[in-house]
């Protein structure tokens, strides 16, 4: 495998420029889906890379349950500095999997706690809470619900409330909580993917903004609702959920985007443009990571098969 096996671990370094290009030049729907998919591919590939390094680099450690034949020099030769690399990869892999498990448990507990808190309320849509703190968020599930405080509703006029509810409904319709959870787990598997987590969180807000503007038929009204809701919100609900995080990204940028022309709804941008460059960089990085991971996995499997006695 050689040094090529390390490529999936460092390719996420390209996430930040890709995220910036996608955020600036792609439709929010396209950019968000692209970045979420990219984060999953890079996270899976880097995790597979760590697993391969663990197998090849720790086979001769005392107490290792792997077959003795896997500690042969031919197997260790496929990983540079096999002892140090294998031990470091084992620690990193355990830390990544533990972080993912903790994130999933925390998400499930908080979602259950939130649903229990809303269980005694009428099944109205949206669910209005008599809370003096202004906030609004979309709670996914079957069915999903929009939760909004009375203070938030009182801070907006009737048209702005329509825009706010359309924004939250867009989160439910687009299943944005799945994208947010996916990039959160990807960032747990590889911390270098954290820029994509922030970019996807901002992208879901912009996506919902655009859907709300279409629903109310007025981009300026939607911009005003976004701005007033942000000004009235001193702090978001203390939930910490992937679907209820405080509005990410500078609100003025969201307002400015809504005051400008609507983004092109094209799914695939033209090749010789900045949006096309963003798309090309993302797909190339994902393809290179997947190819290097597949090559390393196949190489190691062939070496292990050759070293294992019949």
LUMFI-996776 format. One line per 2 residues: number of its first residue (from 1); for each residue x, y, z of N, C-alpha, C. Coordinates in steps of 0.2 Angstrom, whole numbers. Layout:
NUM) X:Y:Z:X:Y:Z:X:Y:Z  ...
//
This chain:
1) 4:-6:0:0:0:0:4:6:0  10:6:4:14:12:4:11:18:7
3) 14:24:6:11:30:8:4:32:5  2:28:0:-4:30:-3:-10:28:1
5) -9:24:6:-14:22:11:-16:28:15  -12:33:16:-13:38:21:-17:44:17
7) -18:43:11:-22:48:7:-29:50:10  -33:45:11:-40:46:14:-40:50:20
9) -34:49:24:-34:53:31:-33:60:30  -29:62:24:-27:69:23:-32:73:18
11) -35:69:14:-40:72:9:-45:77:12  -47:76:18:-52:80:21:-49:87:22
13) -43:88:21:-40:95:22:-43:99:16  -45:96:11:-48:100:5:-55:102:7
15) -58:100:12:-65:102:14:-66:109:14  -62:113:17:-63:120:18:-64:124:12
17) -59:124:7:-60:127:1:-66:125:-3  -68:118:-3:-73:115:-7:-80:118:-4
19) -80:119:3:-86:121:6:-87:129:5  -82:132:4:-82:139:3:-85:140:-4
21) -82:136:-9:-84:137:-16:-92:135:-17  -94:130:-13:-101:127:-14:-105:132:-11
23) -103:135:-5:-108:140:-2:-109:146:-6  -104:148:-9:-104:155:-13:-107:154:-20
25) -107:148:-23:-108:148:-30:-113:142:-32  -116:138:-27:-121:133:-29:-127:135:-25
27) -133:132:-28:-139:133:-25:-139:129:-18  -142:132:-13:-141:129:-6:-143:122:-6
29) -148:120:-10:-150:113:-10:-145:109:-13  -142:111:-18:-137:107:-22:-131:107:-18
31) -128:112:-15:-122:113:-11:-123:109:-5  -128:109:-1:-129:106:5:-129:98:4
33) -132:96:-1:-132:89:-2:-125:86:-5  -122:90:-9:-116:89:-11:-111:88:-5
35) -111:93:-1:-106:93:5:-107:87:10  -114:86:11:-116:80:15:-113:74:13
37) -114:73:6:-112:67:3:-105:66:3  -101:72:2:-94:72:2:-91:70:9
39) -94:73:14:-92:71:21:-93:64:22  -98:61:20:-99:54:22:-94:50:18
41) -93:51:12:-88:47:8:-81:48:11  -79:54:13:-72:55:16:-72:52:23
43) -77:52:26:-77:49:33:-77:42:33  -81:38:28:-80:31:28:-74:29:25
45) -71:32:20:-64:30:18:-59:31:23  -59:37:27:-54:38:32:-54:32:37
47) -60:30:39:-61:25:44:-59:18:42  -61:17:35:-58:11:32:-50:11:32
49) -48:16:31:-40:17:31:-37:16:38  -40:18:43:-38:17:50:-39:10:51
51) -44:7:49:-45:-1:51:-40:-5:47  -38:-3:41:-33:-7:38:-26:-6:41
53) -25:0:43:-18:1:47:-18:-3:53  -24:-3:57:-24:-7:63:-23:-14:62
55) -26:-17:57:-25:-24:55:-18:-26:53  -15:-21:49:-8:-23:46:-3:-21:51
57) -4:-16:56:1:-13:60:1:-16:67  -4:-20:69:-4:-22:76:-4:-30:76
59) -3:-33:71:-4:-41:71:1:-44:75  7:-41:76:12:-44:81:12:-42:88
61) 8:-37:90:7:-35:96:5:-41:101  8:-41:107:6:-46:112:-1:-46:113
63) -5:-52:113:-12:-52:115:-16:-51:109  -14:-49:103:-18:-48:98:-21:-54:95
65) -28:-54:94:-32:-60:92:-31:-62:85  -27:-58:81:-27:-59:74:-22:-65:73
67) -23:-69:67:-19:-75:66:-12:-73:66  -8:-78:68:0:-77:68:2:-75:61
69) 0:-78:56:2:-78:50:2:-70:47  -3:-66:50:-4:-60:48:2:-55:51
71) 6:-58:55:12:-54:58:18:-55:54  17:-59:48:23:-60:44:26:-54:41
73) 32:-54:39:35:-48:36:32:-45:30  29:-50:26:26:-48:20:20:-43:21
75) 16:-45:27:10:-41:29:13:-34:31  17:-35:36:20:-28:39:23:-23:34
77) 25:-26:29:29:-22:24:24:-18:20  18:-19:20:13:-15:16:11:-9:20
79) 13:-8:26:12:-2:30:18:1:32  19:8:30:26:11:32:26:12:40
81) 31:10:43:32:11:50:26:7:54  26:1:53:20:-3:54:18:-3:62
83) 23:-3:66:22:-3:74:19:3:76  22:9:74:20:15:77:13:17:73
85) 13:16:67:7:17:63:1:13:66  2:7:67:-4:3:69:-6:5:76
87) -2:6:80:-4:8:87:-8:15:87  -5:20:83:-8:26:83:-15:25:79
89) -15:21:74:-22:20:71:-27:17:75  -25:12:80:-29:9:84:-32:14:89
91) -28:18:92:-31:24:96:-35:28:93  -34:30:87:-38:35:83:-45:32:81
93) -44:25:79:-51:22:77:-55:21:83  -53:19:89:-57:18:95:-60:25:97
95) -56:30:97:-58:37:99:-64:39:94  -63:38:87:-68:40:83:-74:36:84
97) -74:30:85:-80:26:86:-84:27:92  -80:29:97:-83:31:104:-86:38:103
99) -83:42:99:-86:49:98:-93:48:94  -93:44:89:-99:43:86:-105:40:90
101) -103:35:94:-108:32:99:-110:37:103  -106:41:106:-109:46:111:-113:51:108
103) -111:53:102:-116:58:98:-123:55:97  -123:48:95:-129:45:93:-133:44:100
105) -130:42:105:-134:42:111:-136:48:114  -132:53:113:-134:60:116:-140:63:111
107) -140:62:105:-145:64:100:-152:60:102  -151:53:103:-157:50:104:-160:52:111
109) -156:53:116:-159:55:123:-162:62:122  -159:66:119:-162:73:119:-168:73:115
111) -168:69:109:-174:69:105:-180:66:109  -179:61:113:-184:58:117:-186:62:122
113) -182:66:126:-183:71:131:-188:76:128  -186:79:122:-190:84:119:-197:81:117
115) -198:75:115:-205:73:113:-209:71:119  -205:69:125:-209:69:131:-212:75:133
117) -208:81:133:-210:87:135:-216:90:131  -216:87:124:-222:90:120:-228:85:120
119) -227:79:124:-232:74:124:-239:77:126  -239:81:131:-245:83:134:-248:89:131
121) -245:91:125:-248:97:122:-253:94:116  -258:98:114:-262:96:109:-258:95:102
123) -261:91:98:-257:89:92:-258:95:87  -258:101:89:-258:107:84:-252:107:80
125) -252:110:74:-246:111:70:-246:119:68  -242:123:71:-236:121:75:-238:120:83
127) -233:117:87:-234:117:94:-232:123:97  -236:127:100:-234:134:103:-233:133:110
129) -227:134:113:-226:134:120:-226:141:123  -229:141:129:-229:147:133:-223:149:136
131) -218:150:132:-211:152:134:-209:159:133  -206:162:138:-204:169:137:-198:170:132
133) -195:165:131:-189:165:127:-191:164:120  -189:168:115:-191:167:108:-187:162:104
135) -190:157:101:-186:152:98:-191:148:93  -189:145:88:-193:141:84:-188:135:81
137) -190:129:80:-186:124:77:-191:118:75  -188:114:70:-192:109:68:-190:102:71
139) -195:99:74:-193:92:77:-195:87:73  -190:83:70:-192:77:65:-195:72:69
141) -198:67:65:-202:62:68:-207:60:63  -212:55:66:-217:53:62:-224:54:66
143) -227:60:65:-225:65:60:-220:70:63  -217:74:59:-213:80:62:-217:85:64
145) -214:89:69:-218:95:71:-214:101:71  -217:107:71:-214:113:72:-215:116:79
147) -210:117:82:-211:120:89:-209:127:89  -213:131:92:-212:138:92:-214:141:99
149) -211:146:101:-213:149:108:-217:155:106  -222:156:111:-227:162:110:-223:168:110
151) -217:169:113:-213:175:113:-211:176:105  -209:171:102:-207:172:95:-212:174:91
153) -218:171:92:-224:173:87:-226:180:89  -225:182:95:-227:189:97:-222:194:94
155) -216:192:92:-211:197:90:-212:198:82  -216:194:79:-217:195:72:-224:196:70
157) -225:200:64:-232:201:62:-234:195:58  -240:195:56:-244:189:53:-240:186:47
159) -238:191:42:-234:189:36:-227:186:38  -224:189:43:-218:186:45:-218:179:49
161) -224:178:52:-225:172:55:-226:166:50  -229:168:44:-230:163:39:-223:162:36
163) -219:166:35:-212:165:32:-208:161:37  -209:162:44:-205:158:49:-208:151:49
165) -214:150:49:-217:143:49:-215:139:42  -215:143:37:-213:140:30:-206:138:30
167) -201:142:34:-194:140:35:-194:134:38  -197:133:44:-197:127:48:-199:121:45
169) -205:122:41:-208:117:37:-203:114:32  -199:119:29:-194:117:24:-189:112:27
171) -187:114:33:-182:109:37:-185:102:37  -192:101:39:-195:95:39:-195:92:33
173) -198:95:28:-199:92:21:-192:90:18  -187:94:19:-180:92:16:-176:87:20
175) -179:85:26:-176:81:31:-169:83:32  -168:89:34:-162:92:35:-159:89:42
177) -163:86:46:-160:83:52:-155:78:50  -157:74:45:-153:68:43:-146:71:40
179) -146:76:36:-140:79:34:-135:81:39  -139:85:44:-135:87:50:-132:82:54
181) -136:77:55:-133:71:59:-127:67:55  -128:67:49:-123:63:45:-116:67:45
183) -116:74:44:-110:77:45:-107:78:52  -112:78:57:-109:77:64:-106:71:65
185) -108:65:63:-105:59:63:-99:59:59  -99:61:53:-93:62:49:-87:66:53
187) -89:71:56:-84:75:59:-81:71:66  -85:67:68:-83:63:74:-78:58:71
189) -79:55:65:-75:50:63:-68:53:60  -68:59:58:-62:63:56:-63:70:57
191) -60:73:62:-61:80:64:-59:85:59  -55:83:54:-54:87:48:-60:89:44
193) -65:85:45:-72:87:42:-76:92:45  -74:95:51:-78:100:54:-80:106:50
195) -76:108:45:-78:114:41:-84:112:37  -85:105:35:-91:103:31:-97:103:36
197) -96:102:42:-102:102:47:-104:109:47  -100:114:48:-102:121:48:-106:123:42
199) -103:121:36:-105:123:30:-112:120:28  -113:113:30:-119:110:29:-125:113:34
201) -123:115:40:-128:118:44:-130:125:42  -125:129:39:-127:135:36:-131:134:30
203) -129:129:26:-133:127:19:-140:125:21  -141:122:26:-148:120:27:-153:126:29
205) -149:131:32:-153:137:34:-155:141:28  -150:141:23:-151:145:17:-156:141:12
207) -155:135:12:-160:131:9:-167:132:11  -168:132:18:-175:133:21:-177:140:19
209) -172:145:19:-174:152:17:-177:152:10  -174:149:6:-176:149:-1:-183:146:-2
211) -184:140:2:-190:137:1:-196:142:4  -194:145:10:-199:150:13:-201:155:8
213) -195:158:5:-197:164:0:-201:161:-6  -200:155:-8:-205:153:-13:-212:152:-10
215) -213:149:-4:-219:148:-1:-223:155:0  -220:160:2:-223:166:3:-223:171:-3
217) -219:169:-8:-219:173:-14:-216:180:-13  -212:181:-8:-209:188:-6:-202:187:-3
219) -197:188:-7:-190:187:-4:-189:192:1  -191:198:0:-190:204:5:-193:202:12
221) -199:200:11:-203:198:18:-199:192:21  -197:187:18:-193:182:21:-187:185:24
223) -183:189:21:-177:192:24:-179:196:30  -184:199:30:-186:203:36:-188:199:42
225) -191:193:40:-193:188:45:-187:185:48  -182:183:44:-176:180:46:-172:185:51
227) -172:191:49:-168:196:53:-172:198:59  -178:198:59:-182:200:66:-182:194:70
229) -182:188:68:-182:182:72:-175:181:75  -170:183:71:-163:182:74:-162:188:79
231) -164:194:78:-163:199:83:-167:198:90  -173:194:89:-177:193:95:-175:187:99
233) -170:183:96:-168:177:99:-162:178:103  -162:178:109:-156:179:113:-152:173:114
235) -155:167:114:-152:161:114:-157:155:112  -154:151:108:-158:145:106:-160:140:111
237) -165:136:110:-167:131:115:-161:127:117  -160:125:123:-155:121:126:-156:114:124
239) -156:112:118:-157:105:116:-151:102:113  -147:106:110:-141:103:107:-142:97:102
241) -148:97:99:-150:92:94:-147:94:87  -146:90:83:-144:91:76:-149:95:72
243) -155:94:74:-161:97:70:-163:104:74  -160:106:79:-162:112:83:-156:116:85
245) -151:115:81:-145:120:83:-147:127:82  -143:132:85:-144:139:84:-143:140:77
247) -146:145:74:-145:147:67:-138:148:65  -135:144:61:-127:144:60:-126:149:55
249) -120:152:55:-118:157:50:-120:164:51  -117:169:49:-119:176:50:-126:177:47
251) -131:179:51:-138:181:49:-137:186:43  -133:191:44:-133:196:39:-132:193:32
253) -128:188:31:-126:185:25:-133:182:22  -137:179:26:-143:175:24:-148:181:22
255) -148:186:26:-153:192:24:-150:195:17  -144:196:16:-141:198:10:-143:194:4
257) -142:187:5:-144:183:0:-151:183:-2  -155:184:3:-163:184:1:-164:191:-2
259) -161:196:-1:-162:202:-4:-159:202:-11  -155:198:-13:-152:197:-20:-157:193:-24
261) -155:192:-30:-158:187:-35:-158:180:-32  -164:177:-34:-164:169:-32:-159:165:-36
263) -156:161:-32:-151:157:-35:-154:152:-41  -149:150:-45:-152:146:-51:-153:139:-48
265) -159:136:-50:-161:130:-47:-158:124:-51  -153:125:-55:-150:120:-59:-146:115:-54
267) -147:108:-55:-144:103:-51:-137:103:-52  -135:103:-58:-128:102:-60:-125:109:-63
269) -120:112:-61:-118:119:-64:-114:117:-70  -114:122:-74:-109:122:-80:-102:121:-78
271) -98:117:-82:-92:115:-80:-87:120:-80  -87:125:-84:-82:130:-84:-84:136:-81
273) -86:135:-74:-88:141:-70:-86:139:-63  -86:144:-59:-84:143:-52:-89:138:-48
275) -95:138:-49:-99:132:-47:-97:125:-49  -95:125:-56:-93:119:-59:-87:117:-56
277) -82:122:-54:-76:120:-51:-77:117:-44  -82:120:-40:-83:118:-34:-86:110:-34
279) -90:109:-39:-93:102:-40:-87:98:-42  -83:100:-46:-78:96:-49:-73:94:-43
281) -71:99:-39:-66:98:-34:-69:93:-29  -76:93:-27:-79:89:-22:-79:82:-25
283) -81:81:-31:-82:74:-34:-75:71:-35  -70:75:-37:-63:72:-38:-60:70:-31
285) -61:74:-26:-59:72:-19:-62:66:-17  -68:66:-17:-72:60:-15:-70:53:-19
287) -69:54:-26:-67:49:-30:-60:46:-28  -55:51:-27:-48:50:-25:-48:46:-19
289) -52:48:-14:-52:45:-7:-55:38:-8  -60:37:-11:-63:31:-12:-58:26:-16
291) -55:28:-21:-50:24:-25:-44:22:-21  -42:27:-17:-36:25:-13:-38:20:-7
293) -44:21:-4:-46:16:1:-47:9:-2  -51:9:-8:-52:3:-11:-45:-1:-13
295) -41:3:-16:-34:0:-18:-31:-3:-12  -31:1:-6:-27:-1:0:-31:-8:3
297) -37:-8:3:-41:-13:5:-40:-20:1  -40:-19:-6:-39:-25:-10:-32:-27:-9
299) -27:-23:-9:-20:-25:-8:-19:-28:-2  -22:-26:4:-21:-29:10:-24:-36:10
301) -30:-36:7:-34:-43:7:-30:-48:3  -27:-46:-2:-23:-51:-6:-17:-53:-2
303) -13:-48:1:-8:-50:5:-9:-55:11  -15:-53:14:-17:-58:20:-19:-65:17
305) -22:-65:12:-24:-71:9:-18:-75:7  -13:-72:4:-7:-75:3:-3:-78:9
307) -3:-74:14:0:-76:20:-3:-81:25  -10:-81:24:-14:-86:28:-13:-93:25
309) -11:-98:30:-10:-105:27:-17:-108:26  -17:-112:21:-23:-116:19:-25:-121:25
//
